[in-house]
């Protein structure tokens, strides 16, 4: 369970990084300011959602790690 928690933690960090990258997407509307703005807004929204998913994954990893420690303690390890 501890190994799974560590894997979740790593994955959560990677997902957060991807989200931050997506949030900084720049539109090159090539003369279409409205399109460029829409692409930036979409990138920001998707990036935030992905980053939040990464944060939730990191939280799940912390909970799994705590549960693993509790199980070890209860089992006398």
Biopython code that builds the backbone (N, CA, C, O; Angstrom):
import numpy as np
from Bio.PDB.StructureBuilder import StructureBuilder

atoms = [
    (1, "UNK", "N", (0.830, -1.185, 0.000)),
    (1, "UNK", "CA", (0.000, 0.000, 0.000)),
    (1, "UNK", "C", (0.873, 1.248, 0.000)),
    (1, "UNK", "O", (0.536, 2.246, -0.637)),
    (2, "UNK", "N", (1.978, 1.193, 0.704)),
    (2, "UNK", "CA", (2.896, 2.333, 0.723)),
    (2, "UNK", "C", (3.486, 2.611, -0.647)),
    (2, "UNK", "O", (3.659, 3.767, -1.033)),
    (3, "UNK", "N", (3.800, 1.535, -1.391)),
    (3, "UNK", "CA", (4.339, 1.719, -2.749)),
    (3, "UNK", "C", (3.288, 2.346, -3.654)),
    (3, "UNK", "O", (3.608, 3.185, -4.496)),
    (4, "UNK", "N", (2.050, 1.946, -3.482)),
    (4, "UNK", "CA", (0.961, 2.536, -4.262)),
    (4, "UNK", "C", (0.789, 4.008, -3.946)),
    (4, "UNK", "O", (0.536, 4.816, -4.840)),
    (5, "UNK", "N", (0.924, 4.358, -2.679)),
    (5, "UNK", "CA", (0.810, 5.758, -2.270)),
    (5, "UNK", "C", (1.923, 6.580, -2.904)),
    (5, "UNK", "O", (1.688, 7.694, -3.372)),
    (6, "UNK", "N", (3.139, 6.030, -2.919)),
    (6, "UNK", "CA", (4.252, 6.756, -3.544)),
    (6, "UNK", "C", (4.018, 6.943, -5.042)),
    (6, "UNK", "O", (4.302, 8.006, -5.594)),
    (7, "UNK", "N", (3.498, 5.903, -5.693)),
    (7, "UNK", "CA", (3.212, 6.000, -7.129)),
    (7, "UNK", "C", (2.130, 7.050, -7.381)),
    (7, "UNK", "O", (2.232, 7.831, -8.327)),
    (8, "UNK", "N", (1.104, 7.073, -6.545)),
    (8, "UNK", "CA", (0.055, 8.085, -6.680)),
    (8, "UNK", "C", (0.623, 9.486, -6.489)),
    (8, "UNK", "O", (0.253, 10.419, -7.202)),
    (9, "UNK", "N", (1.518, 9.624, -5.529)),
    (9, "UNK", "CA", (2.109, 10.933, -5.263)),
    (9, "UNK", "C", (2.905, 11.427, -6.469)),
    (9, "UNK", "O", (2.792, 12.589, -6.860)),
    (10, "UNK", "N", (3.705, 10.546, -7.052)),
    (10, "UNK", "CA", (4.476, 10.914, -8.246)),
    (10, "UNK", "C", (3.547, 11.284, -9.399)),
    (10, "UNK", "O", (3.762, 12.277, -10.094)),
    (11, "UNK", "N", (2.517, 10.472, -9.588)),
    (11, "UNK", "CA", (1.567, 10.728, -10.675)),
    (11, "UNK", "C", (0.853, 12.057, -10.470)),
    (11, "UNK", "O", (0.676, 12.827, -11.413)),
    (12, "UNK", "N", (0.444, 12.319, -9.233)),
    (12, "UNK", "CA", (-0.224, 13.587, -8.937)),
    (12, "UNK", "C", (0.651, 14.777, -9.270)),
    (12, "UNK", "O", (0.174, 15.768, -9.823)),
    (13, "UNK", "N", (1.931, 14.687, -8.938)),
    (13, "UNK", "CA", (2.857, 15.773, -9.255)),
    (13, "UNK", "C", (2.999, 15.982, -10.750)),
    (13, "UNK", "O", (3.053, 17.118, -11.222)),
    (14, "UNK", "N", (3.061, 14.886, -11.498)),
    (14, "UNK", "CA", (3.183, 14.996, -12.957)),
    (14, "UNK", "C", (1.928, 15.614, -13.571)),
    (14, "UNK", "O", (2.013, 16.452, -14.468)),
    (15, "UNK", "N", (0.770, 15.193, -13.082)),
    (15, "UNK", "CA", (-0.484, 15.731, -13.606)),
    (15, "UNK", "C", (-0.582, 17.224, -13.311)),
    (15, "UNK", "O", (-1.022, 18.001, -14.159)),
    (16, "UNK", "N", (-0.170, 17.624, -12.105)),
    (16, "UNK", "CA", (-0.177, 19.051, -11.770)),
    (16, "UNK", "C", (0.719, 19.837, -12.729)),
    (16, "UNK", "O", (0.347, 20.923, -13.174)),
    (17, "UNK", "N", (1.898, 19.295, -13.050)),
    (17, "UNK", "CA", (2.806, 19.967, -13.983)),
    (17, "UNK", "C", (2.165, 20.119, -15.364)),
    (17, "UNK", "O", (2.272, 21.172, -15.993)),
    (18, "UNK", "N", (1.504, 19.069, -15.824)),
    (18, "UNK", "CA", (0.823, 19.130, -17.122)),
    (18, "UNK", "C", (-0.250, 20.212, -17.087)),
    (18, "UNK", "O", (-0.398, 20.979, -18.039)),
    (19, "UNK", "N", (-0.994, 20.270, -15.992)),
    (19, "UNK", "CA", (-2.038, 21.284, -15.863)),
    (19, "UNK", "C", (-1.487, 22.686, -15.913)),
    (19, "UNK", "O", (-2.064, 23.563, -16.555)),
    (20, "UNK", "N", (-0.358, 22.907, -15.231)),
    (20, "UNK", "CA", (0.254, 24.234, -15.263)),
    (20, "UNK", "C", (0.689, 24.591, -16.683)),
    (20, "UNK", "O", (0.562, 25.739, -17.108)),
    (21, "UNK", "N", (1.199, 23.610, -17.408)),
    (21, "UNK", "CA", (1.603, 23.856, -18.794)),
    (21, "UNK", "C", (0.409, 24.194, -19.675)),
    (21, "UNK", "O", (0.474, 25.112, -20.493)),
    (22, "UNK", "N", (-0.671, 23.459, -19.510)),
    (22, "UNK", "CA", (-1.871, 23.727, -20.299)),
    (22, "UNK", "C", (-2.454, 25.102, -19.982)),
    (22, "UNK", "O", (-2.980, 25.783, -20.862)),
    (23, "UNK", "N", (-2.355, 25.493, -18.733)),
    (23, "UNK", "CA", (-2.913, 26.789, -18.330)),
    (23, "UNK", "C", (-2.196, 27.950, -19.006)),
    (23, "UNK", "O", (-2.719, 29.063, -19.054)),
    (24, "UNK", "N", (-1.001, 27.693, -19.525)),
    (24, "UNK", "CA", (-0.233, 28.766, -20.152)),
    (24, "UNK", "C", (-0.252, 28.688, -21.672)),
    (24, "UNK", "O", (0.584, 29.298, -22.339)),
    (25, "UNK", "N", (-1.210, 27.935, -22.223)),
    (25, "UNK", "CA", (-1.342, 27.827, -23.682)),
    (25, "UNK", "C", (-1.613, 29.208, -24.262)),
    (25, "UNK", "O", (-2.431, 29.968, -23.744)),
    (26, "UNK", "N", (-0.926, 29.509, -25.326)),
    (26, "UNK", "CA", (-1.116, 30.794, -26.000)),
    (26, "UNK", "C", (-1.712, 30.548, -27.378)),
    (26, "UNK", "O", (-1.241, 29.689, -28.123)),
    (27, "UNK", "N", (-2.730, 31.293, -27.704)),
    (27, "UNK", "CA", (-3.333, 31.176, -29.031)),
    (27, "UNK", "C", (-2.611, 32.089, -30.002)),
    (27, "UNK", "O", (-2.261, 33.219, -29.661)),
    (28, "UNK", "N", (-2.393, 31.606, -31.190)),
    (28, "UNK", "CA", (-1.748, 32.448, -32.196)),
    (28, "UNK", "C", (-2.773, 32.804, -33.253)),
    (28, "UNK", "O", (-2.564, 32.503, -34.429)),
    (29, "UNK", "N", (-3.824, 33.407, -32.893)),
    (29, "UNK", "CA", (-4.939, 33.703, -33.764)),
    (29, "UNK", "C", (-4.592, 34.335, -35.090)),
    (29, "UNK", "O", (-5.478, 34.480, -35.933)),
    (30, "UNK", "N", (-3.362, 34.716, -35.317)),
    (30, "UNK", "CA", (-2.906, 35.312, -36.580)),
    (30, "UNK", "C", (-3.895, 36.356, -37.073)),
    (30, "UNK", "O", (-4.437, 36.253, -38.173)),
    (31, "UNK", "N", (-4.116, 37.348, -36.248)),
    (31, "UNK", "CA", (-5.005, 38.427, -36.650)),
    (31, "UNK", "C", (-6.427, 38.257, -36.141)),
    (31, "UNK", "O", (-7.272, 39.127, -36.356)),
    (32, "UNK", "N", (-6.694, 37.169, -35.480)),
    (32, "UNK", "CA", (-8.024, 36.917, -34.946)),
    (32, "UNK", "C", (-7.967, 37.008, -33.428)),
    (32, "UNK", "O", (-7.815, 35.996, -32.743)),
    (33, "UNK", "N", (-8.087, 38.203, -32.915)),
    (33, "UNK", "CA", (-7.936, 38.439, -31.481)),
    (33, "UNK", "C", (-8.944, 37.642, -30.667)),
    (33, "UNK", "O", (-8.603, 37.112, -29.609)),
    (34, "UNK", "N", (-10.183, 37.549, -31.147)),
    (34, "UNK", "CA", (-11.200, 36.802, -30.407)),
    (34, "UNK", "C", (-10.851, 35.323, -30.313)),
    (34, "UNK", "O", (-11.033, 34.702, -29.266)),
    (35, "UNK", "N", (-10.353, 34.763, -31.404)),
    (35, "UNK", "CA", (-9.963, 33.361, -31.410)),
    (35, "UNK", "C", (-8.784, 33.132, -30.477)),
    (35, "UNK", "O", (-8.761, 32.156, -29.726)),
    (36, "UNK", "N", (-7.820, 34.016, -30.522)),
    (36, "UNK", "CA", (-6.653, 33.908, -29.655)),
    (36, "UNK", "C", (-7.066, 33.961, -28.188)),
    (36, "UNK", "O", (-6.571, 33.186, -27.370)),
    (37, "UNK", "N", (-7.964, 34.868, -27.861)),
    (37, "UNK", "CA", (-8.453, 34.992, -26.487)),
    (37, "UNK", "C", (-9.196, 33.727, -26.065)),
    (37, "UNK", "O", (-9.030, 33.248, -24.944)),
    (38, "UNK", "N", (-10.014, 33.191, -26.967)),
    (38, "UNK", "CA", (-10.767, 31.974, -26.658)),
    (38, "UNK", "C", (-9.831, 30.796, -26.399)),
    (38, "UNK", "O", (-10.067, 30.003, -25.488)),
    (39, "UNK", "N", (-8.778, 30.680, -27.193)),
    (39, "UNK", "CA", (-7.821, 29.586, -27.005)),
    (39, "UNK", "C", (-7.112, 29.732, -25.661)),
    (39, "UNK", "O", (-6.916, 28.745, -24.950)),
    (40, "UNK", "N", (-6.728, 30.957, -25.312)),
    (40, "UNK", "CA", (-6.083, 31.183, -24.010)),
    (40, "UNK", "C", (-7.016, 30.819, -22.868)),
    (40, "UNK", "O", (-6.605, 30.176, -21.902)),
    (41, "UNK", "N", (-8.265, 31.229, -22.979)),
    (41, "UNK", "CA", (-9.233, 30.925, -21.911)),
    (41, "UNK", "C", (-9.467, 29.425, -21.795)),
    (41, "UNK", "O", (-9.531, 28.886, -20.690)),
    (42, "UNK", "N", (-9.593, 28.756, -22.927)),
    (42, "UNK", "CA", (-9.795, 27.314, -22.909)),
    (42, "UNK", "C", (-8.582, 26.613, -22.298)),
    (42, "UNK", "O", (-8.730, 25.719, -21.464)),
    (43, "UNK", "N", (-7.392, 27.021, -22.714)),
    (43, "UNK", "CA", (-6.174, 26.435, -22.148)),
    (43, "UNK", "C", (-6.103, 26.642, -20.656)),
    (43, "UNK", "O", (-5.712, 25.741, -19.915)),
    (44, "UNK", "N", (-6.477, 27.823, -20.213)),
    (44, "UNK", "CA", (-6.452, 28.123, -18.788)),
    (44, "UNK", "C", (-7.454, 27.260, -18.027)),
    (44, "UNK", "O", (-7.133, 26.712, -16.972)),
    (45, "UNK", "N", (-8.663, 27.141, -18.561)),
    (45, "UNK", "CA", (-9.692, 26.349, -17.893)),
    (45, "UNK", "C", (-9.319, 24.870, -17.831)),
    (45, "UNK", "O", (-9.436, 24.235, -16.783)),
    (46, "UNK", "N", (-8.868, 24.328, -18.961)),
    (46, "UNK", "CA", (-8.471, 22.923, -18.989)),
    (46, "UNK", "C", (-7.261, 22.698, -18.083)),
    (46, "UNK", "O", (-7.198, 21.710, -17.352)),
    (47, "UNK", "N", (-6.307, 23.618, -18.137)),
    (47, "UNK", "CA", (-5.117, 23.500, -17.290)),
    (47, "UNK", "C", (-5.471, 23.490, -15.822)),
    (47, "UNK", "O", (-4.919, 22.705, -15.051)),
    (48, "UNK", "N", (-6.384, 24.352, -15.430)),
    (48, "UNK", "CA", (-6.805, 24.401, -14.028)),
    (48, "UNK", "C", (-7.477, 23.097, -13.625)),
    (48, "UNK", "O", (-7.214, 22.569, -12.544)),
    (49, "UNK", "N", (-8.343, 22.577, -14.489)),
    (49, "UNK", "CA", (-9.023, 21.316, -14.186)),
    (49, "UNK", "C", (-8.030, 20.168, -14.051)),
    (49, "UNK", "O", (-8.142, 19.348, -13.140)),
    (50, "UNK", "N", (-7.069, 20.111, -14.950)),
    (50, "UNK", "CA", (-6.062, 19.042, -14.899)),
    (50, "UNK", "C", (-5.187, 19.196, -13.662)),
    (50, "UNK", "O", (-4.882, 18.213, -12.987)),
    (51, "UNK", "N", (-4.787, 20.417, -13.369)),
    (51, "UNK", "CA", (-3.960, 20.659, -12.182)),
    (51, "UNK", "C", (-4.720, 20.269, -10.921)),
    (51, "UNK", "O", (-4.141, 19.689, -10.003)),
    (52, "UNK", "N", (-6.013, 20.582, -10.868)),
    (52, "UNK", "CA", (-6.829, 20.200, -9.709)),
    (52, "UNK", "C", (-6.914, 18.681, -9.570)),
    (52, "UNK", "O", (-6.908, 18.155, -8.457)),
    (53, "UNK", "N", (-6.992, 17.978, -10.702)),
    (53, "UNK", "CA", (-7.003, 16.517, -10.665)),
    (53, "UNK", "C", (-5.687, 15.995, -10.077)),
    (53, "UNK", "O", (-5.676, 15.039, -9.303)),
    (54, "UNK", "N", (-4.591, 16.634, -10.454)),
    (54, "UNK", "CA", (-3.296, 16.259, -9.885)),
    (54, "UNK", "C", (-3.254, 16.483, -8.389)),
    (54, "UNK", "O", (-2.716, 15.662, -7.646)),
    (55, "UNK", "N", (-3.821, 17.593, -7.945)),
    (55, "UNK", "CA", (-3.872, 17.885, -6.507)),
    (55, "UNK", "C", (-4.701, 16.832, -5.785)),
    (55, "UNK", "O", (-4.317, 16.371, -4.710)),
    (56, "UNK", "N", (-5.827, 16.450, -6.363)),
    (56, "UNK", "CA", (-6.667, 15.425, -5.747)),
    (56, "UNK", "C", (-5.947, 14.083, -5.685)),
    (56, "UNK", "O", (-6.102, 13.332, -4.721)),
    (57, "UNK", "N", (-5.162, 13.785, -6.711)),
    (57, "UNK", "CA", (-4.385, 12.552, -6.716)),
    (57, "UNK", "C", (-3.336, 12.577, -5.614)),
    (57, "UNK", "O", (-3.103, 11.568, -4.948)),
    (58, "UNK", "N", (-2.708, 13.724, -5.423)),
    (58, "UNK", "CA", (-1.716, 13.865, -4.356)),
    (58, "UNK", "C", (-2.375, 13.695, -2.985)),
    (58, "UNK", "O", (-1.797, 13.078, -2.090)),
    (59, "UNK", "N", (-3.566, 14.235, -2.822)),
    (59, "UNK", "CA", (-4.305, 14.072, -1.564)),
    (59, "UNK", "C", (-4.627, 12.598, -1.340)),
    (59, "UNK", "O", (-4.477, 12.091, -0.229)),
    (60, "UNK", "N", (-5.071, 11.907, -2.396)),
    (60, "UNK", "CA", (-5.364, 10.475, -2.277)),
    (60, "UNK", "C", (-4.110, 9.700, -1.875)),
    (60, "UNK", "O", (-4.182, 8.748, -1.099)),
    (61, "UNK", "N", (-2.965, 10.116, -2.410)),
    (61, "UNK", "CA", (-1.702, 9.454, -2.042)),
    (61, "UNK", "C", (-1.400, 9.642, -0.567)),
    (61, "UNK", "O", (-0.968, 8.704, 0.104)),
    (62, "UNK", "N", (-1.622, 10.842, -0.059)),
    (62, "UNK", "CA", (-1.372, 11.103, 1.366)),
    (62, "UNK", "C", (-2.307, 10.255, 2.232)),
    (62, "UNK", "O", (-1.888, 9.716, 3.257)),
    (63, "UNK", "N", (-3.561, 10.140, 1.824)),
    (63, "UNK", "CA", (-4.506, 9.314, 2.582)),
    (63, "UNK", "C", (-4.111, 7.843, 2.536)),
    (63, "UNK", "O", (-4.198, 7.145, 3.546)),
    (64, "UNK", "N", (-3.680, 7.366, 1.372)),
    (64, "UNK", "CA", (-3.249, 5.973, 1.246)),
    (64, "UNK", "C", (-2.014, 5.707, 2.088)),
    (64, "UNK", "O", (-1.895, 4.651, 2.710)),
    (65, "UNK", "N", (-1.093, 6.665, 2.109)),
    (65, "UNK", "CA", (0.111, 6.511, 2.922)),
    (65, "UNK", "C", (-0.241, 6.453, 4.401)),
    (65, "UNK", "O", (0.292, 5.626, 5.142)),
    (66, "UNK", "N", (-1.145, 7.339, 4.830)),
    (66, "UNK", "CA", (-1.567, 7.331, 6.235)),
    (66, "UNK", "C", (-2.253, 6.012, 6.576)),
    (66, "UNK", "O", (-2.031, 5.460, 7.653)),
    (67, "UNK", "N", (-3.080, 5.505, 5.672)),
    (67, "UNK", "CA", (-3.763, 4.228, 5.919)),
    (67, "UNK", "C", (-2.746, 3.096, 6.006)),
    (67, "UNK", "O", (-2.875, 2.209, 6.850)),
    (68, "UNK", "N", (-1.741, 3.121, 5.144)),
    (68, "UNK", "CA", (-0.709, 2.080, 5.181)),
    (68, "UNK", "C", (0.029, 2.091, 6.527)),
    (68, "UNK", "O", (0.312, 1.040, 7.102)),
    (69, "UNK", "N", (0.326, 3.274, 7.007)),
    (69, "UNK", "CA", (1.009, 3.400, 8.296)),
    (69, "UNK", "C", (0.109, 2.910, 9.420)),
    (69, "UNK", "O", (0.575, 2.238, 10.340)),
    (70, "UNK", "N", (-1.171, 3.238, 9.354)),
    (70, "UNK", "CA", (-2.118, 2.769, 10.380)),
    (70, "UNK", "C", (-2.233, 1.259, 10.385)),
    (70, "UNK", "O", (-2.297, 0.638, 11.446)),
    (71, "UNK", "N", (-2.259, 0.659, 9.188)),
    (71, "UNK", "CA", (-2.343, -0.795, 9.079)),
    (71, "UNK", "C", (-1.082, -1.432, 9.654)),
    (71, "UNK", "O", (-1.159, -2.433, 10.366)),
    (72, "UNK", "N", (0.083, -0.853, 9.345)),
    (72, "UNK", "CA", (1.346, -1.369, 9.894)),
    (72, "UNK", "C", (1.338, -1.289, 11.417)),
    (72, "UNK", "O", (1.744, -2.229, 12.100)),
    (73, "UNK", "N", (0.874, -0.165, 11.937)),
    (73, "UNK", "CA", (0.837, 0.016, 13.390)),
    (73, "UNK", "C", (-0.134, -0.964, 14.037)),
    (73, "UNK", "O", (0.177, -1.573, 15.060)),
    (74, "UNK", "N", (-1.295, -1.110, 13.444)),
    (74, "UNK", "CA", (-2.295, -2.030, 13.993)),
    (74, "UNK", "C", (-1.819, -3.478, 13.912)),
    (74, "UNK", "O", (-2.156, -4.301, 14.763)),
    (75, "UNK", "N", (-1.034, -3.777, 12.879)),
    (75, "UNK", "CA", (-0.520, -5.132, 12.717)),
    (75, "UNK", "C", (0.725, -5.410, 13.546)),
    (75, "UNK", "O", (1.219, -6.538, 13.568)),
    (76, "UNK", "N", (1.232, -4.394, 14.222)),
    (76, "UNK", "CA", (2.401, -4.575, 15.066)),
    (76, "UNK", "C", (3.714, -4.492, 14.319)),
    (76, "UNK", "O", (4.746, -4.923, 14.835)),
    (77, "UNK", "N", (3.696, -3.947, 13.116)),
    (77, "UNK", "CA", (4.939, -3.850, 12.343)),
    (77, "UNK", "C", (5.748, -2.657, 12.745)),
    (77, "UNK", "O", (6.824, -2.427, 12.193)),
]
sb = StructureBuilder()
sb.init_structure("model")
sb.init_model(0)
sb.init_chain("A")
sb.init_seg("    ")
for serial, (resi, resn, name, xyz) in enumerate(atoms, 1):
    if name == "N":
        sb.init_residue(resn, " ", resi, " ")
    sb.init_atom(name, np.array(xyz, "f"), 0.0, 1.0, " ", f" {name:<3s}", serial, name[0])
structure = sb.get_structure()
